[in-house]
Amino acid sequence: MNLPASSRQYFPALTGLRAVAAFLVFAHHAKPQVPFASDFFQAFFQEAHMGVSVFFVLSGFLIALRYSQSFQEREQGAWRVYLLHRVARIYPVYLFCTVIALLFRHDVRVSSWIINLLMLEGLFPEFAFSGIGVGWSMTVELFFYAAAPLVLMYWEKLGLIRWTLITLLAGVIFLMIGQLPLPFEFFPDWNFLTRSTFFGRCFEFYAGIWLAKRFFLASSAPLTTRKVPLGMVTYGGVVGILACMFCMGYVRGFPPTPLSFARLLTFHGVNNYVLPLFIGATIWGLAREKTWLSQVLSTRISQDLGKGSYLFYLVHYTFGFDILYFHVWPNRGGVLLLLAVLSIAGYYGLEAPLRKMALKRRSLPLLRETKIT
């Protein structure tokens, strides 16, 4: 599969953005104490889970950027190359971390091992936070990877809205299956469907695909030819993201309280459908605008942190809190710094070599990226 020039675009600031997303998720779990801060401000950190949304939108954007042309043109072997590259990208280091986490937790359940090793823990509430603790989101990512070739192949025909509706309908079918008298809990309610599965979170990925298709892969890029004040899109997106976080914090309250149906609907509506639009604007701005923020996220340290962000994300919950914080060093800032350093070292010493080894065994080249000036 020969990748077109458009698919090899590399935007340094987006690599740095991955680090920001990972640190936000860490803040969500760490819930740092801010002196003299009101409960509402504390609720801001409570909504830092939106770092996961950043990963989802970025994933849709980058997958579309790299593989759209190959699938639309029905290139021979495109599916095989794509799937092997995706597996090599996420599974080796995931497997390594998951085995260690299951052993540390003394989880001897055969079902837990099978579900975790297959990356399916996000389908079952009982196992959603087992293993590495954030595996549910890897199930969401896995389902997107499985759906992406078909979505990209028929994107021009179906588009953003119809693909979202089709995916939601598929989720409703799973929800109906979950209401059967099964021996295990599976898609128990619409809240689980909307919060924790690809079917409920699909718009985040599809917003990324739409962004890539509309502004980076199209013959004409609408916003690039218009006179937009420098930084307006970038910082407008950031302000919108912050507004969404405060809105979700207000809806949930601090500490969080059980939500009525209307409040739950509002929360998921903002998180799953409004927030991705502002994340998309931020991605466009970081890729196209030369701002102070894009320069900071393009520095060498930001690049290294971004490259290590996947490993950081995998280890921060079980290893960062269950091991380091509770048994070694009860200091949130110290654990963050230590995990950041270890994730960079882990990327170069473990993650990247494992990926190269996996691709080499299948005689596949690494995807090389070229900078766009």
C-alpha positions in Angstrom: 0.0 0.0 0.0 1.6 3.2 -1.1 0.6 6.1 1.1 -0.2 9.4 -0.7 1.7 12.6 0.2 -1.3 14.0 2.0 -1.3 10.9 4.4 2.4 11.5 5.3 1.8 15.0 6.8 3.3 15.5 10.2 2.1 18.2 12.5 4.5 18.5 15.5 2.0 20.4 17.7 -0.4 17.5 17.5 2.1 15.1 19.0 2.5 17.6 21.8 -1.3 17.7 22.2 -1.3 14.0 22.9 0.9 14.7 26.0 -1.6 17.4 27.2 -4.5 14.9 26.7 -2.6 12.2 28.8 -1.9 14.7 31.6 -5.5 15.8 31.6 -6.6 12.2 32.2 -4.0 12.0 35.0 -5.4 15.1 36.6 -8.9 13.6 36.4 -7.8 10.6 38.4 -5.4 12.5 40.7 -7.9 15.3 41.5 -5.2 17.7 42.6 -6.1 19.9 45.6 -6.0 23.6 44.7 -5.6 25.9 47.8 -8.5 28.4 48.3 -10.3 27.1 45.2 -14.0 26.8 45.2 -15.9 23.5 44.7 -16.8 24.6 41.2 -13.1 25.1 40.3 -12.4 21.7 41.8 -15.1 20.4 39.4 -12.9 21.6 36.6 -10.3 18.8 37.3 -13.1 16.4 37.7 -13.9 16.9 34.0 -10.3 16.5 32.9 -11.5 13.1 31.6 -12.0 15.0 28.4 -8.4 14.1 27.6 -9.9 10.8 26.3 -12.1 12.8 23.9 -8.9 14.5 22.6 -7.4 11.1 21.9 -10.6 10.0 20.1 -10.9 13.0 17.8 -7.1 12.9 17.1 -7.4 9.2 16.3 -10.2 9.8 13.7 -8.3 12.7 12.2 -5.0 10.8 11.8 -6.5 7.6 10.6 -8.4 9.5 7.9 -5.4 11.5 6.9 -3.2 8.4 6.5 -5.6 5.8 5.0 -8.6 7.6 3.3 -7.2 7.4 -0.2 -6.1 3.8 0.1 -9.5 2.6 1.1 -11.5 4.8 -1.3 -9.4 3.5 -4.2 -9.8 -0.1 -2.9 -6.0 -0.7 -3.0 -5.0 -4.4 -2.9 -3.9 -5.4 0.5 -4.9 -2.1 2.1 -6.9 -3.8 4.8 -4.1 -6.2 5.8 -1.4 -3.5 5.9 -3.7 -1.1 7.9 -4.8 -3.7 10.5 -1.2 -5.0 11.0 0.1 -1.4 11.5 -2.7 -0.7 14.0 -2.1 -3.9 15.9 1.7 -3.2 16.0 1.0 0.3 17.2 -1.2 -0.5 20.2 -1.1 -4.1 21.2 2.5 -5.1 22.1 3.0 -2.5 24.9 -0.7 -3.0 25.9 -0.1 -6.7 26.3 3.0 -6.1 28.3 1.3 -3.6 30.7 -1.9 -5.7 31.0 -0.1 -8.9 32.0 1.9 -7.1 34.7 -1.3 -5.3 35.9 -3.3 -8.5 36.2 -0.5 -10.2 38.1 -0.1 -7.2 40.4 -3.9 -7.2 41.1 -3.7 -11.0 41.8 -6.6 -11.4 39.3 -6.7 -15.1 38.7 -10.1 -15.2 36.9 -9.8 -16.9 33.5 -12.6 -14.7 32.1 -10.7 -11.5 33.2 -7.5 -12.6 31.5 -9.3 -13.6 28.3 -11.3 -10.4 28.1 -8.4 -8.1 29.0 -6.0 -9.8 26.5 -8.6 -9.5 23.8 -9.1 -5.8 24.7 -12.8 -6.3 25.2 -13.1 -5.2 28.8 -15.0 -2.1 27.7 -18.0 -4.2 26.8 -18.6 -5.6 30.3 -19.1 -3.3 33.3 -17.6 -5.9 35.6 -14.3 -5.8 33.8 -14.3 -2.2 32.5 -11.7 -1.1 35.1 -9.8 -4.3 35.5 -6.3 -4.8 34.3 -4.6 -1.5 33.5 -7.7 0.4 34.7 -8.3 2.4 31.5 -8.8 -0.6 29.2 -12.4 0.3 28.5 -11.2 3.2 26.3 -8.9 0.8 24.4 -12.0 -1.3 23.6 -13.5 1.9 22.2 -10.4 2.5 20.1 -10.3 -1.1 19.0 -13.9 -0.9 17.7 -13.0 2.3 15.8 -10.0 0.6 14.2 -12.3 -2.2 13.1 -14.9 0.1 11.7 -12.6 2.7 10.1 -11.9 1.0 6.8 -15.6 0.6 6.0 -16.3 4.1 7.3 -13.6 5.7 5.1 -14.6 3.6 2.1 -18.2 4.9 2.1 -17.6 8.3 3.8 -18.3 10.3 0.6 -21.6 8.6 0.2 -22.8 8.6 3.9 -21.0 11.4 5.6 -20.8 12.5 9.2 -24.4 12.5 10.3 -25.5 9.3 8.6 -22.5 7.3 9.8 -23.2 8.6 13.3 -26.8 7.5 13.1 -25.9 4.1 11.7 -23.3 3.5 14.5 -25.8 4.5 17.1 -28.4 2.2 15.7 -25.8 -0.7 15.9 -25.3 0.3 19.5 -29.0 0.1 20.2 -29.0 -3.5 18.9 -26.2 -4.3 21.4 -28.2 -2.6 24.1 -31.2 -4.8 23.3 -29.0 -7.9 23.5 -27.8 -6.7 26.9 -31.4 -6.8 28.2 -31.6 -10.5 27.7 -31.1 -12.9 30.7 -27.4 -13.3 30.1 -25.1 -14.9 32.6 -23.0 -11.7 32.6 -23.7 -8.0 32.6 -23.4 -6.7 29.0 -24.5 -3.2 27.8 -26.8 -2.8 30.8 -28.3 0.6 30.0 -28.2 3.6 27.7 -25.8 5.4 30.1 -23.2 2.7 29.7 -23.7 2.7 25.9 -23.3 6.5 25.6 -20.4 6.8 28.1 -18.2 3.8 27.6 -18.6 2.3 24.1 -17.6 3.1 20.6 -21.3 3.2 19.6 -22.0 6.0 22.0 -18.7 7.8 21.4 -18.5 7.4 17.6 -19.1 11.1 16.9 -15.8 12.0 18.4 -13.9 9.8 15.9 -16.1 10.8 13.0 -15.6 14.5 13.8 -11.8 13.9 13.4 -12.5 12.1 10.1 -14.7 15.0 8.9 -12.0 17.5 9.8 -9.3 15.7 7.8 -11.6 15.2 4.9 -12.9 18.7 4.8 -9.9 20.8 5.5 -6.8 18.6 4.7 -7.7 16.1 2.0 -10.2 18.1 0.0 -9.0 19.8 -3.2 -9.8 23.2 -1.6 -9.5 23.9 2.1 -12.2 26.4 3.0 -10.7 28.1 6.0 -7.2 28.3 4.6 -8.2 30.8 1.9 -10.1 33.1 4.2 -8.6 35.9 6.3 -8.9 34.6 9.8 -7.1 36.4 12.6 -4.0 34.5 13.6 -4.7 32.2 16.5 -8.5 32.7 16.4 -9.3 29.1 15.6 -6.7 27.7 18.0 -7.6 29.8 21.0 -11.3 29.8 20.1 -11.1 26.0 20.3 -9.3 26.1 23.6 -11.8 28.5 25.1 -14.7 26.3 23.9 -13.0 23.2 25.4 -12.7 25.0 28.8 -16.3 26.2 28.5 -17.5 22.6 28.0 -15.5 21.4 31.0 -17.0 24.0 33.2 -20.5 23.2 31.8 -20.1 19.5 32.5 -18.7 20.3 36.0 -21.7 22.5 36.7 -24.1 19.7 35.5 -22.5 17.1 37.7 -21.7 19.3 40.7 -18.9 18.9 43.2 -18.7 16.4 44.7 -20.6 14.6 41.9 -24.3 13.8 42.6 -26.6 11.3 41.0 -28.0 12.9 37.8 -31.5 13.1 36.6 -32.3 11.9 33.1 -32.3 15.5 31.8 -28.9 16.3 33.4 -27.4 13.1 32.2 -28.6 13.8 28.7 -27.1 17.3 28.9 -23.8 15.9 30.2 -23.4 13.3 27.4 -24.6 15.8 24.8 -21.9 18.3 25.7 -19.2 15.6 26.2 -19.9 13.5 23.1 -21.2 16.1 20.6 -20.3 19.7 21.5 -16.8 19.1 23.0 -15.5 17.3 19.9 -16.3 20.3 17.7 -14.0 22.5 19.8 -11.3 19.8 20.0 -11.5 19.7 16.2 -11.1 23.5 16.0 -8.0 23.3 18.2 -6.5 20.5 16.1 -7.1 22.6 12.9 -5.5 25.6 14.6 -2.5 23.7 15.9 -1.9 22.2 12.5 -2.4 25.4 10.4 -1.7 28.4 12.7 1.7 29.4 14.0 0.8 30.5 17.5 2.6 30.5 20.8 0.7 27.4 21.8 1.7 25.5 18.6 5.3 26.5 19.1 5.3 25.2 22.7 3.7 21.9 21.7 6.3 21.5 18.9 9.3 21.7 21.2 11.6 18.7 21.6 10.4 18.0 25.1 6.7 18.2 24.0 7.5 15.8 21.2 9.1 13.3 23.5 6.2 13.6 26.0 3.8 13.1 23.1 5.5 10.0 21.9 5.4 8.6 25.4 1.8 9.6 26.0 0.3 6.2 25.0 2.5 4.4 27.5 1.9 7.1 30.1 -1.8 6.7 29.6 -1.6 2.9 29.9 0.4 2.9 33.1 -0.8 6.0 35.0 -3.8 4.4 36.6 -2.6 1.0 38.0 1.1 1.7 38.1 0.9 5.4 38.8 -1.6 5.3 41.6 -2.0 1.7 42.9 1.8 1.2 43.0 3.7 4.5 43.1 1.3 6.8 44.9 -0.1 4.4 47.5 3.1 2.3 48.1 6.1 4.4 47.1 5.7 8.1 46.9 2.4 9.8 48.1 3.0 12.9 46.1 0.8 13.5 43.0 3.2 16.0 41.4 6.1 13.7 42.0 4.3 10.7 40.5 3.4 12.8 37.5 7.0 13.8 36.9 8.3 10.2 37.4 5.7 8.7 35.1 6.5 11.3 32.4 10.2 10.5 32.5 9.5 6.7 32.6 7.1 7.0 29.7 9.6 8.7 27.5 12.3 6.1 28.4 9.7 3.4 27.9 8.8 4.7 24.4 12.3 4.6 23.1 13.3 1.4 25.1 10.2 -0.6 24.9 7.2 0.6 22.8 9.1 1.7 19.6 11.3 -1.4 19.5 8.3 -3.7 20.1 6.4 -2.0 17.2 9.4 -2.3 14.9 9.8 -6.0 15.8 6.1 -6.7 15.2 6.2 -5.0 11.8 9.5 -6.6 10.8 8.1 -10.1 11.5 5.4 -9.3 8.9 7.9 -7.6 6.5 6.0 -4.3 6.8 7.8 -0.9 6.7 7.2 1.7 9.3 5.0 4.6 8.3 7.3 7.5 7.7 6.2 11.0 8.2 7.4 14.1 6.5 7.0 17.6 7.9 4.8 20.1 6.1 6.2 23.6 5.8 
